């Protein structure tokens, strides 16, 4: 997957999570974006699971 496709997929996923109210505030959005850029696409899902547990 090319760089543009990777970022396109990442942003689409984050937009979907925001629209579905999985991401509830801007701080969480920024944390997920930073994590996604550092580590890849699975980090946002891990943060989502941690939030659901709390």
N, CA, C and O atoms as CSV, one atom per row, in Angstrom:
chain,resi,resn,atom,element,x,y,z
A,1,UNK,N,N,0.847,-1.169,0.000
A,1,UNK,CA,C,0.000,0.000,0.000
A,1,UNK,C,C,0.896,1.236,0.000
A,1,UNK,O,O,1.825,1.330,0.803
A,2,UNK,N,N,0.625,2.176,-0.888
A,2,UNK,CA,C,1.407,3.390,-0.979
A,2,UNK,C,C,1.116,4.335,0.175
A,2,UNK,O,O,0.124,4.186,0.888
A,3,UNK,N,N,2.001,5.308,0.344
A,3,UNK,CA,C,1.853,6.271,1.438
A,3,UNK,C,C,0.515,7.002,1.383
A,3,UNK,O,O,-0.163,7.132,2.402
A,4,UNK,N,N,0.133,7.477,0.206
A,4,UNK,CA,C,-1.128,8.213,0.091
A,4,UNK,C,C,-2.312,7.334,0.455
A,4,UNK,O,O,-3.230,7.783,1.142
A,5,UNK,N,N,-2.302,6.101,0.007
A,5,UNK,CA,C,-3.391,5.176,0.317
A,5,UNK,C,C,-3.442,4.882,1.812
A,5,UNK,O,O,-4.525,4.786,2.389
A,6,UNK,N,N,-2.279,4.738,2.440
A,6,UNK,CA,C,-2.216,4.468,3.876
A,6,UNK,C,C,-2.832,5.633,4.655
A,6,UNK,O,O,-3.625,5.415,5.570
A,7,UNK,N,N,-2.471,6.864,4.298
A,7,UNK,CA,C,-3.018,8.034,4.995
A,7,UNK,C,C,-4.510,8.208,4.700
A,7,UNK,O,O,-5.283,8.589,5.579
A,8,UNK,N,N,-4.898,7.932,3.482
A,8,UNK,CA,C,-6.307,8.024,3.106
A,8,UNK,C,C,-7.139,7.046,3.940
A,8,UNK,O,O,-8.200,7.406,4.450
A,9,UNK,N,N,-6.657,5.821,4.073
A,9,UNK,CA,C,-7.343,4.803,4.871
A,9,UNK,C,C,-7.403,5.224,6.344
A,9,UNK,O,O,-8.447,5.100,6.985
A,10,UNK,N,N,-6.285,5.721,6.875
A,10,UNK,CA,C,-6.217,6.140,8.268
A,10,UNK,C,C,-7.206,7.275,8.540
A,10,UNK,O,O,-7.941,7.234,9.528
A,11,UNK,N,N,-7.228,8.273,7.682
A,11,UNK,CA,C,-8.128,9.406,7.876
A,11,UNK,C,C,-9.588,9.002,7.730
A,11,UNK,O,O,-10.443,9.489,8.470
A,12,UNK,N,N,-9.881,8.122,6.787
A,12,UNK,CA,C,-11.260,7.649,6.627
A,12,UNK,C,C,-11.729,6.936,7.883
A,12,UNK,O,O,-12.853,7.141,8.340
A,13,UNK,N,N,-10.862,6.097,8.439
A,13,UNK,CA,C,-11.209,5.366,9.652
A,13,UNK,C,C,-11.452,6.328,10.813
A,13,UNK,O,O,-12.399,6.148,11.579
A,14,UNK,N,N,-10.617,7.332,10.945
A,14,UNK,CA,C,-10.767,8.297,12.033
A,14,UNK,C,C,-12.027,9.130,11.849
A,14,UNK,O,O,-12.726,9.414,12.822
A,15,UNK,N,N,-12.326,9.523,10.624
A,15,UNK,CA,C,-13.562,10.262,10.351
A,15,UNK,C,C,-14.769,9.400,10.701
A,15,UNK,O,O,-15.717,9.884,11.319
A,16,UNK,N,N,-14.742,8.135,10.312
A,16,UNK,CA,C,-15.847,7.226,10.634
A,16,UNK,C,C,-16.026,7.089,12.145
A,16,UNK,O,O,-17.154,7.112,12.637
A,17,UNK,N,N,-14.914,6.947,12.891
A,17,UNK,CA,C,-14.990,6.826,14.342
A,17,UNK,C,C,-15.539,8.099,14.972
A,17,UNK,O,O,-16.263,8.032,15.966
A,18,UNK,N,N,-15.208,9.249,14.413
A,18,UNK,CA,C,-15.729,10.518,14.924
A,18,UNK,C,C,-17.224,10.624,14.659
A,18,UNK,O,O,-17.981,11.049,15.532
A,19,UNK,N,N,-17.651,10.243,13.468
A,19,UNK,CA,C,-19.070,10.300,13.128
A,19,UNK,C,C,-19.897,9.303,13.947
A,19,UNK,O,O,-21.065,9.557,14.239
A,20,UNK,N,N,-19.300,8.187,14.312
A,20,UNK,CA,C,-19.989,7.174,15.117
A,20,UNK,C,C,-19.869,7.455,16.615
A,20,UNK,O,O,-20.305,6.645,17.433
A,21,UNK,N,N,-19.289,8.582,16.973
A,21,UNK,CA,C,-19.111,9.022,18.362
A,21,UNK,C,C,-18.194,8.114,19.160
A,21,UNK,O,O,-18.256,8.101,20.390
A,22,UNK,N,N,-17.337,7.350,18.476
A,22,UNK,CA,C,-16.331,6.556,19.168
A,22,UNK,C,C,-15.259,7.482,19.723
A,22,UNK,O,O,-14.771,7.287,20.836
A,23,UNK,N,N,-14.900,8.487,18.942
A,23,UNK,CA,C,-13.976,9.529,19.385
A,23,UNK,C,C,-14.852,10.662,19.904
A,23,UNK,O,O,-15.622,11.256,19.150
A,24,UNK,N,N,-14.731,10.958,21.194
A,24,UNK,CA,C,-15.667,11.872,21.821
A,24,UNK,C,C,-15.151,13.298,21.987
A,24,UNK,O,O,-15.948,14.216,22.181
A,25,UNK,N,N,-13.829,13.506,21.917
A,25,UNK,CA,C,-13.319,14.866,22.085
A,25,UNK,C,C,-12.034,15.061,21.284
A,25,UNK,O,O,-11.448,14.109,20.770
A,26,UNK,N,N,-11.621,16.302,21.194
A,26,UNK,CA,C,-10.458,16.624,20.358
A,26,UNK,C,C,-9.168,16.050,20.922
A,26,UNK,O,O,-8.269,15.699,20.159
A,27,UNK,N,N,-9.057,15.945,22.238
A,27,UNK,CA,C,-7.856,15.371,22.834
A,27,UNK,C,C,-7.692,13.914,22.424
A,27,UNK,O,O,-6.594,13.479,22.076
A,28,UNK,N,N,-8.781,13.169,22.466
A,28,UNK,CA,C,-8.738,11.773,22.048
A,28,UNK,C,C,-8.409,11.666,20.562
A,28,UNK,O,O,-7.649,10.788,20.153
A,29,UNK,N,N,-8.980,12.554,19.759
A,29,UNK,CA,C,-8.701,12.574,18.320
A,29,UNK,C,C,-7.215,12.797,18.059
A,29,UNK,O,O,-6.615,12.104,17.238
A,30,UNK,N,N,-6.632,13.752,18.749
A,30,UNK,CA,C,-5.209,14.052,18.561
A,30,UNK,C,C,-4.346,12.876,19.010
A,30,UNK,O,O,-3.377,12.526,18.337
A,31,UNK,N,N,-4.692,12.261,20.147
A,31,UNK,CA,C,-3.931,11.103,20.623
A,31,UNK,C,C,-3.959,9.972,19.600
A,31,UNK,O,O,-2.935,9.339,19.341
A,32,UNK,N,N,-5.116,9.721,19.028
A,32,UNK,CA,C,-5.239,8.647,18.037
A,32,UNK,C,C,-4.452,8.986,16.778
A,32,UNK,O,O,-3.759,8.127,16.232
A,33,UNK,N,N,-4.550,10.230,16.310
A,33,UNK,CA,C,-3.796,10.627,15.116
A,33,UNK,C,C,-2.293,10.458,15.326
A,33,UNK,O,O,-1.599,9.920,14.464
A,34,UNK,N,N,-1.794,10.917,16.467
A,34,UNK,CA,C,-0.359,10.794,16.749
A,34,UNK,C,C,0.040,9.323,16.817
A,34,UNK,O,O,1.057,8.920,16.252
A,35,UNK,N,N,-0.763,8.532,17.509
A,35,UNK,CA,C,-0.454,7.101,17.622
A,35,UNK,C,C,-0.484,6.411,16.272
A,35,UNK,O,O,0.382,5.591,15.967
A,36,UNK,N,N,-1.484,6.745,15.462
A,36,UNK,CA,C,-1.589,6.156,14.122
A,36,UNK,C,C,-0.355,6.505,13.289
A,36,UNK,O,O,0.189,5.650,12.591
A,37,UNK,N,N,0.074,7.734,13.363
A,37,UNK,CA,C,1.231,8.149,12.571
A,37,UNK,C,C,2.514,7.497,13.071
A,37,UNK,O,O,3.408,7.206,12.276
A,38,UNK,N,N,2.616,7.264,14.380
A,38,UNK,CA,C,3.815,6.640,14.936
A,38,UNK,C,C,3.860,5.143,14.701
A,38,UNK,O,O,4.898,4.596,14.328
A,39,UNK,N,N,2.725,4.478,14.921
A,39,UNK,CA,C,2.751,3.023,15.026
A,39,UNK,C,C,1.957,2.271,13.976
A,39,UNK,O,O,2.182,1.075,13.791
A,40,UNK,N,N,1.054,2.911,13.292
A,40,UNK,CA,C,0.254,2.205,12.304
A,40,UNK,C,C,-1.209,2.146,12.686
A,40,UNK,O,O,-1.624,2.712,13.698
A,41,UNK,N,N,-1.967,1.476,11.891
A,41,UNK,CA,C,-3.427,1.529,11.946
A,41,UNK,C,C,-4.040,0.792,13.122
A,41,UNK,O,O,-5.212,1.030,13.414
A,42,UNK,N,N,-3.340,-0.072,13.805
A,42,UNK,CA,C,-3.963,-0.833,14.880
A,42,UNK,C,C,-4.044,-0.063,16.186
A,42,UNK,O,O,-4.830,-0.424,17.062
A,43,UNK,N,N,-3.259,0.979,16.337
A,43,UNK,CA,C,-3.211,1.704,17.599
A,43,UNK,C,C,-4.533,2.378,17.909
A,43,UNK,O,O,-4.976,2.346,19.058
A,44,UNK,N,N,-5.175,2.981,16.932
A,44,UNK,CA,C,-6.471,3.616,17.150
A,44,UNK,C,C,-7.503,2.630,17.655
A,44,UNK,O,O,-8.314,2.962,18.520
A,45,UNK,N,N,-7.476,1.432,17.126
A,45,UNK,CA,C,-8.398,0.396,17.570
A,45,UNK,C,C,-8.104,-0.018,19.006
A,45,UNK,O,O,-9.029,-0.281,19.775
A,46,UNK,N,N,-6.822,-0.078,19.378
A,46,UNK,CA,C,-6.470,-0.419,20.748
A,46,UNK,C,C,-6.943,0.661,21.711
A,46,UNK,O,O,-7.455,0.344,22.785
A,47,UNK,N,N,-6.780,1.933,21.348
A,47,UNK,CA,C,-7.250,3.022,22.195
A,47,UNK,C,C,-8.768,2.986,22.314
A,47,UNK,O,O,-9.320,3.273,23.376
A,48,UNK,N,N,-9.432,2.637,21.237
A,48,UNK,CA,C,-10.888,2.537,21.228
A,48,UNK,C,C,-11.333,1.452,22.219
A,48,UNK,O,O,-12.293,1.647,22.964
A,49,UNK,N,N,-10.642,0.326,22.223
A,49,UNK,CA,C,-10.975,-0.755,23.142
A,49,UNK,C,C,-10.723,-0.347,24.586
A,49,UNK,O,O,-11.512,-0.690,25.466
A,50,UNK,N,N,-9.635,0.381,24.848
A,50,UNK,CA,C,-9.344,0.847,26.195
A,50,UNK,C,C,-10.415,1.811,26.671
A,50,UNK,O,O,-10.814,1.767,27.835
A,51,UNK,N,N,-10.884,2.677,25.793
A,51,UNK,CA,C,-11.926,3.632,26.148
A,51,UNK,C,C,-13.225,2.903,26.458
A,51,UNK,O,O,-13.944,3.287,27.382
A,52,UNK,N,N,-13.530,1.875,25.711
A,52,UNK,CA,C,-14.760,1.114,25.934
A,52,UNK,C,C,-14.732,0.400,27.284
A,52,UNK,O,O,-15.774,0.227,27.916
A,53,UNK,N,N,-13.552,-0.012,27.724
A,53,UNK,CA,C,-13.422,-0.710,29.001
A,53,UNK,C,C,-13.672,0.241,30.171
A,53,UNK,O,O,-14.251,-0.165,31.178
A,54,UNK,N,N,-13.248,1.485,30.053
A,54,UNK,CA,C,-13.395,2.462,31.140
A,54,UNK,C,C,-14.795,2.787,31.308
A,54,UNK,O,O,-15.142,3.592,32.172
